[in-house]
Amino acid sequence: MRHVLLSTALTLVAMPAIADQIDTTAPVRKVTLYPWGASVTRVADLSAPAGVHEIVIPGLPADLDASSLRLSAKGASIGAVSLQTGRALPKNPQKSEEITAAEAEVRRLENALAARDQKAALIEARAKAAQDTITFLLGLAENDGANLGDIAGLAGSVSQQALQAHETVVNAEAEARLAQQGREDEVAVLEAARARLEALQTPDEDAQTLVMSVETGAQPAQIEITGFTQNASWQPVYDLRLTTEEKQLELDRGLLVSQHSGEDWRGVELTLSTARPSDRSAPSELEPWFPRAENPPPPQPAAAPMARMKAESAYDDAMVNVEAVVVETAQARMMGATVVYDYPAPVDIRTGVDALRLKLDSQQLTPEIVAEAVPRRDSSAYLVADTTNSTQQVILPGEATLYLDGAMVGRRGLDLTAAGDDLKIGFGPIDGIQLERTVPEEAEGGRGFISKSNTRKETSVLKIRNLTAQEWPLRVIDQVPVSTQDDLQVDWSASPSPDETDPDGKRGLLVWNAPIAAEEEREITLTVDMNWPEGKDLLNGTN
């Protein structure tokens, strides 16, 4: 059993003794959904005589955070408030309007169903009476007491009356079938009404009950209750549709929302916020750093193999722990102003079902379409759309589905892209543009790769063949090593010379930009020469 007392944001006022207890409901009207968690606002409408009442709102979800509850009232003053779980409330001497209306609806539907069944029973009784008449007439016709002179008249009379009786049976059975049409629908509506009444009268045992003392005036009052639940989330999803002939890129923005609060949200006003109330709100704190310079410890005797392995393992474990702390504090987080989206229409979000996808809007971007070739890594060029975020809004991180000329070609994640930032999106390989990187033999019979103790020279050829029937804007990217030491000398040459070096600050990258015609084959020769002092080893970095 749990009993939680809440302090409201309002000033508590002294109130006279409570006059009565009123059960009511507070349906969810507004939801502000965060990437993790949701602020849920409920509204309870009161129409009660002026005075002090104990308002009881049962059926609140078990995950409702008591410390997050905030209450406000229009046309009423709120006194003591408690959120209760695990104990039965005292019997309610006065039914709420919702329960009264639910009971009346159940009675109305029961009476309507009974009237339908009565009508069908009367029709069936007519059919039964007609069938009995037929049986009687047939028995009368077979009576041995009838003389021959009456046979003709009796036969004609029985035939006429039997025909009328059969027609009555046929018509009655047809009317009975019509009377029964729609009965299943009425039964389903009645069962739903009974279920709603039962839910109002006997809330879930795991649910919570909000009890408050409220003083109302002569006019109807309204109480707004806002609380926080952890069991809800939203994330952006995107469809990117590129049409190469029109050179258009359409960005369809959508939302995936889900919640497991334990109750359905019906017809709510939905706001989506990029704020993260579940995350910490303050930056990390640094403690003073006091380095010390001390004499090194005396050399230790060599440890036995097993002891050395244990020591190394302990050292590795310590380093893993240190790295884990660094990774946790260095996680990327959103910075800047909070972005808020107001969904334009009321939404239904059921609890515990698959995520609901909602459409946000569509934006038109202006792409530059190129065939990007990286012969060092790939065997074919890729179709790439270079564009700018011209939506005047930030593009939030999310999963994107890619479509090229109407066909789905893949999925990828979109990074956070501020308004005006560049956006580069790949739409799959262009199989007709083939790539090859080779190290050819030299004229003297040697190889294009020469390595000595302190020298390394490599000549490579990048080959691009356009086997398609159209011209493509082509971007070829390769790299040369970058020296960060004075005694490591790196020289390179390329034919033809690259159009860009170190693009976007990426040192060592080379870029060639030029269209490639249909059926054209192109070669780029790249030579790299590295020299370093004798006695040192060359350690390759990432290439």
PAVEXKOL-754790 format. One record per residue (C-alpha): chain; x, y, z. Coordinates in steps of 0.5 Angstrom, whole numbers, plus 500, padded with zeros to 3 digits. Layout:
residues N
KOLVEX kette  xx  yy  zz
KOLVEX     A   X   Y   Z
...
This chain:
residues 543
KOLVEX kette  xx  yy  zz
KOLVEX     A 500 500 500
KOLVEX     A 503 507 498
KOLVEX     A 500 514 500
KOLVEX     A 503 520 497
KOLVEX     A 501 527 499
KOLVEX     A 502 532 494
KOLVEX     A 504 540 495
KOLVEX     A 500 544 489
KOLVEX     A 503 550 486
KOLVEX     A 497 554 489
KOLVEX     A 496 557 496
KOLVEX     A 493 552 500
KOLVEX     A 486 555 503
KOLVEX     A 483 554 509
KOLVEX     A 476 550 508
KOLVEX     A 470 548 512
KOLVEX     A 468 541 513
KOLVEX     A 467 537 506
KOLVEX     A 460 537 504
KOLVEX     A 460 530 499
KOLVEX     A 465 526 495
KOLVEX     A 464 526 488
KOLVEX     A 468 521 483
KOLVEX     A 469 524 476
KOLVEX     A 474 523 471
KOLVEX     A 480 527 468
KOLVEX     A 481 525 461
KOLVEX     A 488 527 457
KOLVEX     A 487 533 453
KOLVEX     A 494 535 452
KOLVEX     A 501 532 451
KOLVEX     A 508 535 450
KOLVEX     A 512 529 448
KOLVEX     A 520 529 449
KOLVEX     A 525 524 446
KOLVEX     A 524 521 452
KOLVEX     A 518 522 457
KOLVEX     A 512 526 456
KOLVEX     A 508 531 460
KOLVEX     A 501 529 460
KOLVEX     A 495 534 462
KOLVEX     A 489 532 464
KOLVEX     A 482 536 465
KOLVEX     A 477 535 470
KOLVEX     A 470 538 469
KOLVEX     A 466 539 475
KOLVEX     A 459 541 475
KOLVEX     A 457 541 483
KOLVEX     A 453 545 488
KOLVEX     A 457 551 491
KOLVEX     A 461 548 497
KOLVEX     A 467 544 499
KOLVEX     A 467 537 496
KOLVEX     A 472 531 496
KOLVEX     A 474 530 488
KOLVEX     A 476 523 487
KOLVEX     A 479 521 480
KOLVEX     A 481 514 480
KOLVEX     A 484 510 474
KOLVEX     A 490 514 473
KOLVEX     A 496 510 471
KOLVEX     A 501 507 475
KOLVEX     A 507 510 472
KOLVEX     A 505 517 474
KOLVEX     A 510 521 477
KOLVEX     A 507 524 484
KOLVEX     A 513 529 485
KOLVEX     A 511 532 478
KOLVEX     A 504 533 479
KOLVEX     A 502 540 478
KOLVEX     A 495 542 479
KOLVEX     A 491 549 477
KOLVEX     A 483 551 477
KOLVEX     A 479 555 474
KOLVEX     A 472 557 478
KOLVEX     A 475 553 484
KOLVEX     A 480 553 490
KOLVEX     A 484 547 491
KOLVEX     A 486 545 498
KOLVEX     A 489 538 500
KOLVEX     A 491 533 495
KOLVEX     A 493 526 495
KOLVEX     A 495 521 490
KOLVEX     A 493 514 493
KOLVEX     A 495 507 491
KOLVEX     A 493 500 494
KOLVEX     A 487 502 498
KOLVEX     A 480 502 497
KOLVEX     A 476 509 497
KOLVEX     A 470 510 501
KOLVEX     A 464 508 498
KOLVEX     A 461 514 494
KOLVEX     A 455 517 496
KOLVEX     A 454 521 490
KOLVEX     A 455 519 483
KOLVEX     A 459 523 478
KOLVEX     A 456 525 472
KOLVEX     A 460 521 468
KOLVEX     A 458 514 471
KOLVEX     A 450 517 471
KOLVEX     A 451 518 464
KOLVEX     A 454 511 463
KOLVEX     A 449 508 467
KOLVEX     A 443 511 463
KOLVEX     A 447 509 456
KOLVEX     A 447 502 458
KOLVEX     A 440 502 460
KOLVEX     A 438 505 453
KOLVEX     A 442 500 449
KOLVEX     A 439 494 453
KOLVEX     A 432 497 452
KOLVEX     A 433 498 445
KOLVEX     A 436 491 444
KOLVEX     A 430 488 448
KOLVEX     A 425 492 444
KOLVEX     A 428 489 437
KOLVEX     A 428 482 440
KOLVEX     A 421 483 442
KOLVEX     A 419 485 435
KOLVEX     A 423 479 432
KOLVEX     A 419 474 437
KOLVEX     A 412 477 435
KOLVEX     A 414 476 428
KOLVEX     A 416 469 429
KOLVEX     A 410 467 433
KOLVEX     A 406 469 427
KOLVEX     A 410 464 423
KOLVEX     A 409 459 428
KOLVEX     A 401 460 428
KOLVEX     A 401 460 420
KOLVEX     A 405 453 420
KOLVEX     A 400 451 425
KOLVEX     A 394 453 421
KOLVEX     A 397 449 415
KOLVEX     A 398 443 419
KOLVEX     A 390 443 422
KOLVEX     A 388 444 414
KOLVEX     A 391 438 412
KOLVEX     A 389 434 418
KOLVEX     A 382 436 416
KOLVEX     A 382 434 409
KOLVEX     A 384 427 411
KOLVEX     A 378 426 415
KOLVEX     A 375 420 413
KOLVEX     A 368 423 415
KOLVEX     A 368 427 409
KOLVEX     A 363 425 404
KOLVEX     A 364 425 397
KOLVEX     A 360 430 395
KOLVEX     A 364 435 400
KOLVEX     A 370 433 397
KOLVEX     A 371 438 391
KOLVEX     A 369 444 396
KOLVEX     A 373 442 401
KOLVEX     A 379 441 397
KOLVEX     A 378 448 394
KOLVEX     A 377 451 401
KOLVEX     A 383 447 404
KOLVEX     A 388 449 398
KOLVEX     A 386 457 398
KOLVEX     A 387 457 406
KOLVEX     A 393 453 406
KOLVEX     A 396 458 400
KOLVEX     A 395 464 405
KOLVEX     A 398 460 411
KOLVEX     A 404 459 407
KOLVEX     A 405 466 404
KOLVEX     A 404 468 411
KOLVEX     A 410 463 413
KOLVEX     A 414 466 408
KOLVEX     A 413 473 409
KOLVEX     A 414 472 417
KOLVEX     A 421 469 416
KOLVEX     A 423 474 411
KOLVEX     A 421 480 416
KOLVEX     A 424 476 422
KOLVEX     A 431 476 418
KOLVEX     A 430 483 417
KOLVEX     A 429 484 424
KOLVEX     A 435 481 426
KOLVEX     A 440 485 422
KOLVEX     A 444 489 426
KOLVEX     A 443 486 432
KOLVEX     A 450 484 433
KOLVEX     A 452 491 432
KOLVEX     A 448 493 437
KOLVEX     A 450 488 442
KOLVEX     A 457 490 441
KOLVEX     A 455 497 442
KOLVEX     A 452 495 449
KOLVEX     A 458 491 451
KOLVEX     A 463 497 450
KOLVEX     A 458 501 454
KOLVEX     A 458 496 460
KOLVEX     A 465 496 459
KOLVEX     A 466 503 460
KOLVEX     A 461 503 466
KOLVEX     A 465 498 469
KOLVEX     A 472 502 468
KOLVEX     A 469 508 471
KOLVEX     A 466 504 477
KOLVEX     A 472 499 478
KOLVEX     A 479 502 476
KOLVEX     A 485 498 475
KOLVEX     A 488 495 482
KOLVEX     A 495 498 479
KOLVEX     A 492 504 478
KOLVEX     A 493 510 482
KOLVEX     A 487 515 485
KOLVEX     A 488 522 486
KOLVEX     A 483 525 491
KOLVEX     A 483 533 493
KOLVEX     A 479 537 497
KOLVEX     A 476 543 492
KOLVEX     A 471 549 494
KOLVEX     A 467 551 488
KOLVEX     A 462 556 486
KOLVEX     A 456 557 483
KOLVEX     A 459 556 476
KOLVEX     A 462 550 473
KOLVEX     A 469 549 475
KOLVEX     A 475 546 471
KOLVEX     A 481 543 474
KOLVEX     A 488 542 470
KOLVEX     A 492 536 472
KOLVEX     A 499 536 469
KOLVEX     A 504 530 470
KOLVEX     A 510 527 467
KOLVEX     A 511 520 465
KOLVEX     A 518 516 463
KOLVEX     A 514 511 458
KOLVEX     A 513 515 452
KOLVEX     A 518 518 446
KOLVEX     A 519 520 439
KOLVEX     A 524 521 434
KOLVEX     A 524 524 427
KOLVEX     A 524 519 421
KOLVEX     A 525 522 414
KOLVEX     A 524 520 406
KOLVEX     A 528 523 401
KOLVEX     A 526 522 394
KOLVEX     A 531 524 389
KOLVEX     A 529 525 381
KOLVEX     A 535 525 377
KOLVEX     A 531 528 371
KOLVEX     A 528 534 374
KOLVEX     A 534 534 379
KOLVEX     A 529 535 385
KOLVEX     A 530 533 392
KOLVEX     A 524 532 396
KOLVEX     A 525 531 404
KOLVEX     A 519 528 407
KOLVEX     A 519 529 415
KOLVEX     A 515 525 419
KOLVEX     A 515 523 427
KOLVEX     A 515 516 430
KOLVEX     A 511 517 437
KOLVEX     A 510 511 442
KOLVEX     A 508 510 449
KOLVEX     A 507 505 454
KOLVEX     A 504 509 460
KOLVEX     A 498 504 461
KOLVEX     A 492 508 458
KOLVEX     A 490 510 451
KOLVEX     A 491 518 449
KOLVEX     A 485 519 445
KOLVEX     A 484 526 441
KOLVEX     A 490 529 445
KOLVEX     A 493 536 443
KOLVEX     A 500 534 441
KOLVEX     A 507 538 442
KOLVEX     A 513 535 440
KOLVEX     A 519 538 444
KOLVEX     A 527 537 443
KOLVEX     A 528 538 450
KOLVEX     A 531 533 454
KOLVEX     A 528 533 461
KOLVEX     A 530 526 463
KOLVEX     A 538 528 462
KOLVEX     A 542 532 466
KOLVEX     A 541 540 466
KOLVEX     A 548 542 468
KOLVEX     A 555 542 465
KOLVEX     A 560 537 468
KOLVEX     A 564 540 474
KOLVEX     A 572 539 474
KOLVEX     A 576 539 481
KOLVEX     A 583 542 482
KOLVEX     A 589 538 478
KOLVEX     A 595 537 483
KOLVEX     A 600 534 479
KOLVEX     A 607 531 482
KOLVEX     A 614 530 480
KOLVEX     A 617 525 484
KOLVEX     A 623 520 483
KOLVEX     A 622 514 479
KOLVEX     A 621 507 483
KOLVEX     A 627 502 483
KOLVEX     A 627 497 478
KOLVEX     A 623 491 480
KOLVEX     A 625 484 478
KOLVEX     A 622 481 472
KOLVEX     A 615 477 474
KOLVEX     A 614 470 473
KOLVEX     A 610 469 466
KOLVEX     A 603 468 470
KOLVEX     A 604 474 475
KOLVEX     A 606 478 469
KOLVEX     A 599 476 465
KOLVEX     A 595 478 472
KOLVEX     A 599 485 472
KOLVEX     A 597 486 465
KOLVEX     A 590 484 466
KOLVEX     A 589 488 472
KOLVEX     A 592 494 468
KOLVEX     A 588 493 462
KOLVEX     A 582 493 466
KOLVEX     A 584 499 470
KOLVEX     A 585 503 463
KOLVEX     A 578 500 460
KOLVEX     A 574 503 467
KOLVEX     A 578 510 465
KOLVEX     A 576 510 458
KOLVEX     A 569 508 460
KOLVEX     A 568 514 464
KOLVEX     A 571 519 459
KOLVEX     A 566 516 453
KOLVEX     A 560 517 458
KOLVEX     A 562 524 459
KOLVEX     A 564 526 452
KOLVEX     A 557 523 449
KOLVEX     A 555 528 444
KOLVEX     A 548 532 446
KOLVEX     A 544 537 443
KOLVEX     A 546 544 444
KOLVEX     A 542 551 443
KOLVEX     A 535 553 443
KOLVEX     A 529 548 444
KOLVEX     A 526 546 437
KOLVEX     A 518 545 438
KOLVEX     A 513 542 434
KOLVEX     A 505 543 434
KOLVEX     A 502 537 431
KOLVEX     A 496 541 427
KOLVEX     A 491 535 429
KOLVEX     A 488 531 435
KOLVEX     A 492 525 435
KOLVEX     A 490 518 438
KOLVEX     A 496 514 441
KOLVEX     A 494 507 444
KOLVEX     A 499 505 450
KOLVEX     A 503 499 448
KOLVEX     A 502 498 441
KOLVEX     A 507 499 435
KOLVEX     A 510 506 434
KOLVEX     A 505 511 430
KOLVEX     A 508 515 425
KOLVEX     A 505 522 424
KOLVEX     A 507 526 418
KOLVEX     A 510 533 419
KOLVEX     A 511 536 412
KOLVEX     A 515 536 406
KOLVEX     A 521 540 404
KOLVEX     A 524 542 397
KOLVEX     A 531 542 397
KOLVEX     A 536 544 391
KOLVEX     A 541 538 389
KOLVEX     A 547 538 385
KOLVEX     A 548 531 383
KOLVEX     A 554 528 382
KOLVEX     A 558 521 381
KOLVEX     A 563 520 386
KOLVEX     A 568 515 385
KOLVEX     A 573 513 390
KOLVEX     A 577 508 387
KOLVEX     A 582 506 393
KOLVEX     A 576 503 396
KOLVEX     A 570 502 391
KOLVEX     A 569 498 384
KOLVEX     A 564 503 382
KOLVEX     A 562 510 383
KOLVEX     A 556 512 387
KOLVEX     A 550 517 386
KOLVEX     A 551 523 391
KOLVEX     A 546 529 392
KOLVEX     A 550 535 395
KOLVEX     A 545 540 398
KOLVEX     A 544 545 403
KOLVEX     A 539 545 409
KOLVEX     A 534 551 406
KOLVEX     A 528 549 410
KOLVEX     A 530 555 415
KOLVEX     A 529 549 421
KOLVEX     A 534 544 424
KOLVEX     A 534 537 421
KOLVEX     A 534 533 427
KOLVEX     A 538 526 427
KOLVEX     A 534 521 425
KOLVEX     A 533 515 420
KOLVEX     A 532 516 413
KOLVEX     A 529 512 407
KOLVEX     A 532 513 400
KOLVEX     A 528 513 394
KOLVEX     A 531 514 387
KOLVEX     A 527 516 381
KOLVEX     A 521 512 385
KOLVEX     A 525 506 387
KOLVEX     A 527 505 394
KOLVEX     A 535 504 394
KOLVEX     A 537 504 402
KOLVEX     A 536 507 409
KOLVEX     A 541 511 413
KOLVEX     A 542 516 419
KOLVEX     A 541 523 418
KOLVEX     A 546 527 423
KOLVEX     A 544 534 426
KOLVEX     A 544 539 420
KOLVEX     A 543 546 422
KOLVEX     A 539 551 417
KOLVEX     A 544 553 412
KOLVEX     A 549 547 413
KOLVEX     A 551 543 407
KOLVEX     A 548 536 407
KOLVEX     A 551 530 402
KOLVEX     A 547 524 401
KOLVEX     A 549 518 397
KOLVEX     A 543 514 393
KOLVEX     A 547 508 391
KOLVEX     A 552 505 386
KOLVEX     A 552 507 379
KOLVEX     A 554 500 376
KOLVEX     A 555 503 369
KOLVEX     A 561 507 372
KOLVEX     A 567 502 374
KOLVEX     A 573 504 378
KOLVEX     A 580 501 378
KOLVEX     A 586 502 382
KOLVEX     A 593 499 380
KOLVEX     A 600 499 381
KOLVEX     A 603 498 374
KOLVEX     A 610 495 372
KOLVEX     A 615 500 370
KOLVEX     A 619 501 363
KOLVEX     A 625 498 366
KOLVEX     A 622 492 369
KOLVEX     A 621 493 376
KOLVEX     A 614 495 379
KOLVEX     A 611 501 381
KOLVEX     A 612 500 388
KOLVEX     A 619 501 391
KOLVEX     A 621 500 398
KOLVEX     A 628 501 402
KOLVEX     A 630 502 409
KOLVEX     A 628 509 409
KOLVEX     A 625 510 402
KOLVEX     A 618 508 400
KOLVEX     A 615 510 393
KOLVEX     A 609 508 390
KOLVEX     A 606 510 383
KOLVEX     A 598 508 382
KOLVEX     A 593 509 376
KOLVEX     A 586 511 378
KOLVEX     A 582 508 372
KOLVEX     A 574 510 371
KOLVEX     A 570 508 365
KOLVEX     A 563 510 364
KOLVEX     A 559 504 361
KOLVEX     A 553 508 361
KOLVEX     A 549 512 355
KOLVEX     A 550 518 358
KOLVEX     A 554 524 361
KOLVEX     A 555 524 368
KOLVEX     A 558 530 373
KOLVEX     A 564 526 376
KOLVEX     A 568 527 382
KOLVEX     A 574 523 384
KOLVEX     A 577 522 391
KOLVEX     A 584 519 393
KOLVEX     A 589 521 398
KOLVEX     A 596 522 400
KOLVEX     A 600 521 406
KOLVEX     A 601 527 411
KOLVEX     A 607 528 415
KOLVEX     A 607 530 422
KOLVEX     A 614 530 423
KOLVEX     A 620 534 421
KOLVEX     A 624 528 419
KOLVEX     A 619 525 415
KOLVEX     A 618 528 408
KOLVEX     A 613 526 403
KOLVEX     A 612 529 396
KOLVEX     A 607 527 391
KOLVEX     A 605 529 384
KOLVEX     A 599 527 380
KOLVEX     A 597 528 373
KOLVEX     A 592 531 371
KOLVEX     A 593 535 377
KOLVEX     A 587 535 382
KOLVEX     A 582 541 383
KOLVEX     A 582 541 390
KOLVEX     A 586 539 396
KOLVEX     A 585 538 403
KOLVEX     A 577 539 402
KOLVEX     A 573 542 408
KOLVEX     A 580 541 412
KOLVEX     A 581 534 411
KOLVEX     A 588 534 410
KOLVEX     A 591 529 405
KOLVEX     A 585 528 400
KOLVEX     A 585 530 393
KOLVEX     A 579 531 389
KOLVEX     A 578 532 381
KOLVEX     A 572 535 378
KOLVEX     A 570 534 371
KOLVEX     A 564 531 367
KOLVEX     A 565 524 364
KOLVEX     A 562 523 357
KOLVEX     A 558 516 355
KOLVEX     A 563 510 354
KOLVEX     A 569 515 356
KOLVEX     A 575 512 360
KOLVEX     A 579 516 364
KOLVEX     A 586 515 368
KOLVEX     A 589 519 373
KOLVEX     A 596 517 375
KOLVEX     A 599 519 382
KOLVEX     A 606 518 385
KOLVEX     A 608 518 392
KOLVEX     A 615 519 395
KOLVEX     A 616 518 402
KOLVEX     A 623 519 406
KOLVEX     A 625 518 413
KOLVEX     A 632 517 417
KOLVEX     A 636 511 417
KOLVEX     A 635 506 423
KOLVEX     A 627 508 424
KOLVEX     A 621 504 422
KOLVEX     A 615 507 418
KOLVEX     A 609 506 421
KOLVEX     A 603 506 417
KOLVEX     A 597 510 419
KOLVEX     A 590 509 417
KOLVEX     A 589 510 409
